[in-house]
Amino acid sequence: MFDIGFSEILVIAVVALIVIGPERLPSVARTLGHLFGRMQRYVNDVKADIQREMELDELKKLRKDVEDSARSIEEAARSFETSVTKEVNAAQDELRALETLGDPTKEAVVQSTEPAGNTAQPSQTDSSPAAKSAS
């Protein structure tokens, strides 16, 4: 981390032994170890928080991209549905127009299916009770 070699650590330990003294050196070393451990945990926590925030930002961007894609697919599906509906309505309108005009092929099919002896119109005789009583 600080690029300190073994010889530099040895010099620091000798100076600390002289300045602090041999009685208090173990407790000071223990306290420094605890403080160094806390500092490392704090730095690791900060790194983890930063990493989580970066991942959260990436997830938000990904979510936005997915929502935009879904929206564009939905719009494409709506436009397709609209065009299909227009085509179906146009075909239905044409069929209705053909039905109202009387399709000549339909009449030819109906005439060809009738028996040959049945071409005469049935006579219209009035068989109502009023007509019988008048005669």
C-alpha positions as CSV (number, residue, x, y, z in Angstrom):
1,M,0.0,0.0,0.0
2,F,2.7,2.5,1.0
3,D,5.5,0.6,-0.6
4,I,7.4,0.1,2.6
5,G,10.2,-2.5,2.6
6,F,11.3,-4.9,5.4
7,S,14.3,-2.7,6.3
8,E,12.1,0.4,6.7
9,I,9.7,-1.6,9.0
10,L,12.6,-2.7,11.1
11,V,13.8,0.9,11.5
12,I,10.3,2.0,12.6
13,A,10.1,-0.9,15.1
14,V,13.4,0.0,16.6
15,V,12.5,3.7,16.9
16,A,9.1,2.7,18.4
17,L,10.8,0.4,20.9
18,I,13.1,3.2,22.0
19,V,10.4,5.9,22.1
20,I,7.5,3.9,23.6
21,G,9.5,1.5,25.7
22,P,9.4,-2.3,26.0
23,E,6.5,-2.3,28.6
24,R,3.9,-0.4,26.5
25,L,5.0,-1.6,23.0
26,P,2.8,-4.7,22.9
27,S,-0.4,-2.8,23.9
28,V,0.5,0.0,21.4
29,A,1.1,-2.6,18.7
30,R,-2.2,-4.3,19.5
31,T,-4.1,-0.9,19.4
32,L,-2.4,0.0,16.1
33,G,-3.4,-3.5,14.7
34,H,-7.0,-2.9,15.7
35,L,-7.0,0.6,14.2
36,F,-5.5,-0.7,11.0
37,G,-8.1,-3.5,10.8
38,R,-10.9,-1.0,11.3
39,M,-9.4,1.2,8.7
40,Q,-9.3,-1.7,6.2
41,R,-12.9,-2.7,7.0
42,Y,-14.0,0.9,6.5
43,V,-12.2,1.2,3.2
44,N,-13.6,-2.2,2.1
45,D,-17.2,-1.1,3.1
46,V,-16.7,2.2,1.1
47,K,-15.5,0.2,-1.9
48,A,-18.5,-2.2,-1.6
49,D,-20.9,0.7,-1.4
50,I,-19.4,2.3,-4.5
51,Q,-19.5,-1.0,-6.3
52,R,-23.2,-1.5,-5.4
53,E,-24.1,2.0,-6.6
54,M,-22.3,1.4,-9.9
55,E,-24.2,-1.9,-10.3
56,L,-27.5,-0.2,-9.4
57,D,-26.9,2.5,-12.0
58,E,-26.1,-0.2,-14.6
59,L,-29.3,-2.0,-13.6
60,K,-31.3,1.2,-13.9
61,K,-29.9,1.8,-17.4
62,L,-30.6,-1.8,-18.4
63,R,-34.2,-1.5,-17.0
64,K,-34.7,1.7,-19.0
65,D,-33.4,0.0,-22.2
66,V,-35.7,-3.0,-21.7
67,E,-38.7,-0.7,-21.0
68,D,-37.9,1.2,-24.2
69,S,-37.6,-2.0,-26.2
70,A,-40.8,-3.3,-24.8
71,R,-42.5,0.0,-25.6
72,S,-41.3,-0.1,-29.2
73,I,-42.4,-3.7,-29.6
74,E,-45.8,-2.8,-28.2
75,E,-46.1,0.1,-30.6
76,A,-45.1,-2.2,-33.5
77,A,-47.7,-4.7,-32.4
78,R,-50.4,-2.0,-32.3
79,S,-49.6,-0.7,-35.7
80,F,-49.6,-4.3,-37.1
81,E,-53.0,-4.9,-35.4
82,T,-54.3,-1.7,-36.9
83,S,-53.2,-2.5,-40.4
84,V,-54.6,-6.1,-40.1
85,T,-57.9,-4.7,-38.8
86,K,-58.1,-2.2,-41.7
87,E,-57.5,-5.0,-44.2
88,V,-60.1,-7.3,-42.6
89,N,-62.6,-4.4,-42.5
90,A,-61.9,-3.7,-46.2
91,A,-62.4,-7.3,-47.1
92,Q,-65.7,-7.4,-45.2
93,D,-66.9,-4.3,-46.9
94,E,-66.1,-5.8,-50.3
95,L,-68.0,-9.0,-49.3
96,R,-71.0,-6.9,-48.2
97,A,-70.9,-4.9,-51.5
98,L,-70.9,-8.1,-53.5
99,E,-73.8,-9.5,-51.5
100,T,-75.9,-6.3,-52.0
101,L,-75.1,-6.2,-55.8
102,G,-76.0,-9.8,-56.2
103,D,-73.1,-11.9,-57.3
104,P,-73.8,-13.3,-60.9
105,T,-71.8,-16.4,-60.1
106,K,-74.0,-17.1,-57.1
107,E,-77.1,-16.9,-59.2
108,A,-75.6,-19.2,-61.8
109,V,-74.8,-21.7,-59.1
110,V,-78.3,-21.5,-57.7
111,Q,-79.8,-22.0,-61.2
112,S,-77.6,-24.9,-62.1
113,T,-78.6,-26.8,-58.9
114,E,-82.4,-26.5,-59.6
115,P,-84.0,-29.5,-61.3
116,A,-84.8,-29.0,-65.1
117,G,-88.5,-29.5,-64.8
118,N,-88.9,-27.0,-62.0
119,T,-88.3,-23.8,-64.0
120,A,-91.9,-22.7,-64.3
121,Q,-93.3,-20.3,-61.8
122,P,-95.9,-21.7,-59.4
123,S,-99.4,-20.4,-60.1
124,Q,-100.7,-18.0,-57.7
125,T,-104.1,-19.1,-56.7
126,D,-105.9,-17.3,-54.0
127,S,-106.9,-19.9,-51.4
128,S,-107.8,-17.6,-48.7
129,P,-111.2,-18.2,-47.0
130,A,-112.6,-14.9,-48.2
131,A,-112.0,-15.8,-51.8
132,K,-113.8,-19.1,-51.3
133,S,-116.8,-17.5,-49.8
134,A,-117.1,-15.0,-52.6
135,S,-117.4,-17.7,-55.2
